[in-house]
């Protein structure tokens, strides 16, 4: 009896799948798409870290921007987006990184695109203060979410409808996932891979990247006392004093000490006033009790916990023209 060609074709395809099931699975995995939003002043590790994770996982990963023009990212990196909002394919995973998001989170075209893509995606993930963009897109209301260590209090104030979490590096609400800052985006991307394909696949991807992935290790930057200091403090000090060296930076959830070796030709009282002004402008510190070589604060954090802090200038001893600045924080 003559067998129809269509039956022979189906039998051949089934035989090929059974003979090489891994190739079939790999083909299915490769169809997953990850769209990564990029914008001027985007933080490069916020999108390159997750992009590398998803690429190694076998997903089609691409950048999307409002326009086709090159995007100026942080650290001098320039990115040419692969797609614009007008022609980007729909993705299974949407990644919204952080950076300087002030303009992005207010841009109606960006928010509209995020809303549309989020409705079609399996997962939406923000990194760092990309969470602020998601709040403006209306995606986090009533949900727990996190952000980078220095922005937790700001997110609480900015988005009272969001249940802001500071003691988790990755917060998973099912479809929407938010992470802390910088390298936390790598953890978030691995978490998404685990959600889609299981922990074994995520561990394998981490191993290929030589990344020490420990989702249960207890590293929670959002709980450290360091969160009460301005981000990139050494760079901000550079506006009025040259930072020669960071001498110390250590502590835990209840205290932190950070010391800098400064080179300055200014009067120490003038330098201290500038340092005090910088620290007072951040968080809840308020006005200091200013003395000749030290400034002291008493304040409460966004959870009502009382703290004491100080900034002190001391001579660097034999190092002419250098001063040691020590900033200390302690919970009462």
C-alpha positions in Angstrom: 0.0 0.0 0.0 1.3 3.4 -0.9 1.7 5.8 2.1 0.8 9.4 1.4 3.7 11.8 1.3 2.2 14.0 4.1 2.2 11.1 6.5 5.8 10.3 5.6 6.8 13.9 6.2 5.1 14.0 9.6 6.7 10.7 10.5 10.1 12.0 9.5 9.7 15.2 11.6 8.7 13.2 14.6 11.6 10.8 14.2 14.0 13.8 14.0 12.5 15.4 17.2 12.8 12.1 19.1 16.4 11.6 17.8 17.5 15.1 18.9 15.1 16.5 21.5 17.7 19.0 22.7 17.8 20.7 19.3 14.0 21.0 19.3 14.1 22.5 22.8 16.9 24.9 21.8 14.9 26.0 18.8 11.9 26.8 21.0 14.0 28.7 23.6 15.6 30.8 20.8 12.2 32.1 19.9 11.9 33.9 23.3 12.5 37.6 22.8 13.8 40.2 25.3 13.3 43.9 24.7 15.5 46.3 26.6 14.6 50.0 26.8 17.5 52.4 26.3 17.5 56.2 26.7 20.0 59.0 27.1 22.0 58.6 30.4 20.8 55.0 30.9 23.1 53.2 33.4 25.1 50.8 31.3 25.4 47.9 33.7 21.6 48.1 34.2 21.0 46.9 30.7 24.2 45.2 29.6 24.2 42.9 32.6 20.7 41.5 31.9 21.4 41.6 28.2 24.3 39.2 28.6 22.3 36.9 30.9 19.5 36.6 28.4 21.9 36.2 25.5 23.7 33.3 27.1 20.3 31.8 28.0 19.7 31.6 24.2 17.1 34.4 23.9 16.9 37.0 21.2 17.8 40.2 23.0 17.5 43.6 21.5 17.5 47.3 22.5 14.6 49.7 21.8 14.6 53.5 22.0 12.2 56.3 21.2 14.3 57.1 18.1 16.9 55.5 15.9 19.6 58.0 17.0 22.6 56.8 19.1 21.9 56.8 22.8 24.5 58.2 25.2 24.7 55.8 28.1 26.8 56.1 31.3 30.6 55.7 31.5 31.0 57.1 28.0 29.2 54.3 26.3 27.2 55.0 23.1 24.5 52.6 22.1 22.8 52.4 18.7 19.3 51.0 19.4 18.3 48.1 17.2 14.6 49.1 17.1 12.4 52.1 17.8 9.0 52.0 19.4 7.5 52.1 15.9 9.1 48.9 14.6 10.1 46.8 17.6 8.8 43.3 17.7 6.7 42.2 20.7 8.8 40.6 23.4 8.3 37.9 26.0 10.4 39.9 28.5 10.6 43.7 28.8 13.5 45.2 30.7 13.4 48.8 32.0 16.8 49.8 33.3 17.7 52.8 35.5 20.0 55.8 35.2 19.0 59.4 34.8 15.3 58.6 34.4 13.8 62.1 35.1 12.9 62.8 31.4 12.2 59.2 30.5 9.6 58.7 33.3 7.7 61.8 32.1 7.8 61.0 28.4 4.4 60.0 27.1 5.6 58.1 24.1 7.9 55.9 26.3 5.2 55.3 28.9 2.7 54.4 26.2 5.0 51.9 24.6 5.8 50.3 28.0 2.1 50.0 28.8 1.4 48.3 25.5 4.4 45.9 25.7 3.8 45.1 29.3 0.3 43.9 28.5 1.7 41.4 26.0 4.9 40.3 27.8 5.3 37.4 30.1 7.5 39.4 32.4 8.4 43.0 32.9 11.6 43.7 34.9 13.0 47.0 36.1 16.5 47.6 37.4 17.6 50.3 39.9 15.4 53.4 39.5 13.8 52.0 36.4 11.1 51.3 39.0 10.2 55.0 38.9 9.5 54.6 35.1 7.2 51.6 35.9 5.3 53.6 38.5 4.6 56.4 36.0 3.4 53.7 33.5 1.0 52.6 36.2 2.4 49.1 36.6 3.4 49.1 40.3 0.3 50.5 42.0 -0.7 48.2 44.9 2.4 45.9 44.4 5.6 45.4 46.3 8.7 46.7 44.6 12.3 47.6 45.2 14.9 49.9 43.7 18.5 50.8 44.3 19.7 51.3 47.9 19.8 55.1 47.7 16.4 55.5 46.1 14.2 53.4 48.5 13.1 56.4 50.6 12.5 58.5 47.4 10.3 55.7 45.8 8.3 55.6 49.0 7.7 59.3 48.9 7.2 59.5 45.1 4.9 56.5 44.8 2.8 56.0 48.0 0.6 53.4 46.3 3.7 51.1 45.9 4.7 48.8 48.8 8.4 49.6 48.8 10.7 46.8 49.9 14.3 47.5 51.1 15.4 44.0 52.3 15.2 42.1 49.0 17.5 42.3 46.0 14.8 40.9 43.7 11.0 41.4 44.2 8.8 39.1 42.2 5.1 39.8 42.0 4.4 37.1 39.4 4.6 39.0 36.2 6.4 42.2 37.2 9.8 41.9 38.8 11.8 44.8 40.3 15.5 44.7 41.4 18.0 46.8 43.3 20.7 48.7 41.5 23.5 47.9 39.2 24.6 44.2 39.5 21.2 43.4 40.9 19.9 43.5 37.4 22.0 40.4 36.7 20.3 38.6 39.6 17.0 39.7 38.3 17.7 38.4 34.8 18.8 35.1 36.2 15.6 35.0 38.3 13.6 35.5 35.1 15.5 32.7 33.4 14.7 30.5 36.4 11.0 31.4 36.2 10.9 30.5 32.5 13.1 27.4 32.5 14.0 26.4 36.0 16.7 26.9 38.5 19.1 24.5 36.8 19.1 26.5 33.6 19.6 29.8 35.6 22.6 28.2 37.5 24.1 27.0 34.2 23.9 30.5 32.7 25.5 32.0 35.9 28.3 29.4 35.6 28.9 30.3 32.0 29.2 33.9 33.0 31.5 33.1 35.9 28.9 34.9 38.2 28.6 33.8 41.8 24.8 33.7 41.9 23.5 33.2 45.4 19.9 34.3 45.5 19.6 33.3 49.2 22.9 34.5 50.4 21.4 37.4 52.3 23.2 40.3 50.6 20.7 43.2 51.0 22.3 46.6 50.3 19.0 48.3 50.9 19.3 47.5 54.6 22.8 48.9 55.1 23.4 52.1 57.0 25.3 53.2 53.9 21.9 54.0 52.3 21.8 57.2 54.3 24.8 58.6 52.4 24.6 60.2 48.9 25.3 57.8 46.1 28.8 58.3 44.5 29.9 60.5 47.4 33.5 60.6 46.4 32.5 62.2 43.0 30.3 64.7 44.7 33.1 65.7 47.1 35.2 66.3 44.1 33.3 69.5 43.4 35.3 71.3 46.1 38.0 68.9 47.3 40.2 66.4 45.6 39.7 62.9 46.9 43.2 61.3 46.9 42.1 58.0 48.5 39.2 56.2 50.2 40.7 54.9 53.4 37.7 53.0 54.8 34.1 52.1 54.0 32.6 49.5 56.3 29.6 48.8 58.5 26.3 47.0 58.7 22.6 47.8 59.1 23.1 49.8 62.3 26.3 51.8 61.6 28.7 52.9 58.9 32.0 54.6 58.7 33.6 56.0 55.6 36.9 58.0 55.5 38.5 59.9 52.6 42.0 61.4 52.3 41.3 64.8 50.8 43.7 67.2 49.2 42.5 70.8 49.5 44.0 74.3 49.7 40.8 75.7 51.2 40.3 76.6 54.8 39.1 73.5 56.7 36.1 75.4 58.1 35.0 76.3 54.5 35.5 72.7 53.4 33.5 71.4 56.3 30.6 73.8 55.6 30.5 72.5 52.0 30.6 68.9 53.2 27.8 69.6 55.7 25.7 71.3 53.1 26.1 68.3 50.8 25.1 65.8 53.5 22.2 68.0 54.7 20.7 68.1 51.3 20.4 64.3 51.2 17.6 62.3 52.9 16.4 63.4 56.3 19.6 64.7 57.8 18.5 68.3 58.2 20.7 71.1 59.5 23.8 70.2 61.5 25.3 71.3 64.7 28.4 72.8 63.1 31.7 73.2 65.0 35.2 74.1 64.0 36.3 70.7 62.7 33.1 68.6 62.9 29.4 68.6 62.1 26.8 66.5 64.0 23.3 65.5 63.0 20.4 63.8 64.7 17.6 62.6 62.4 15.0 60.0 61.8 14.9 57.9 58.7 11.8 57.2 56.5 10.7 54.5 58.9 11.0 56.7 61.9 14.2 55.2 63.3 16.5 57.7 65.1 20.1 58.1 63.9 23.1 60.2 64.9 25.8 61.1 62.3 28.9 63.2 62.1 31.4 64.5 59.6 34.9 65.3 60.9 38.1 66.8 59.4 41.4 65.8 60.9 45.0 66.5 60.0 46.7 63.8 57.9 49.8 64.1 60.0 52.9 64.4 57.9 51.0 64.6 54.7 51.2 68.3 53.9 48.1 69.7 52.2 45.9 66.7 53.0 43.1 66.2 55.4 41.1 63.1 56.5 37.4 63.3 56.3 35.5 60.7 58.4 31.7 60.4 58.2 30.0 58.2 60.7 26.4 57.0 61.1 24.9 55.1 63.9 21.3 54.0 64.8 20.2 54.9 68.3 
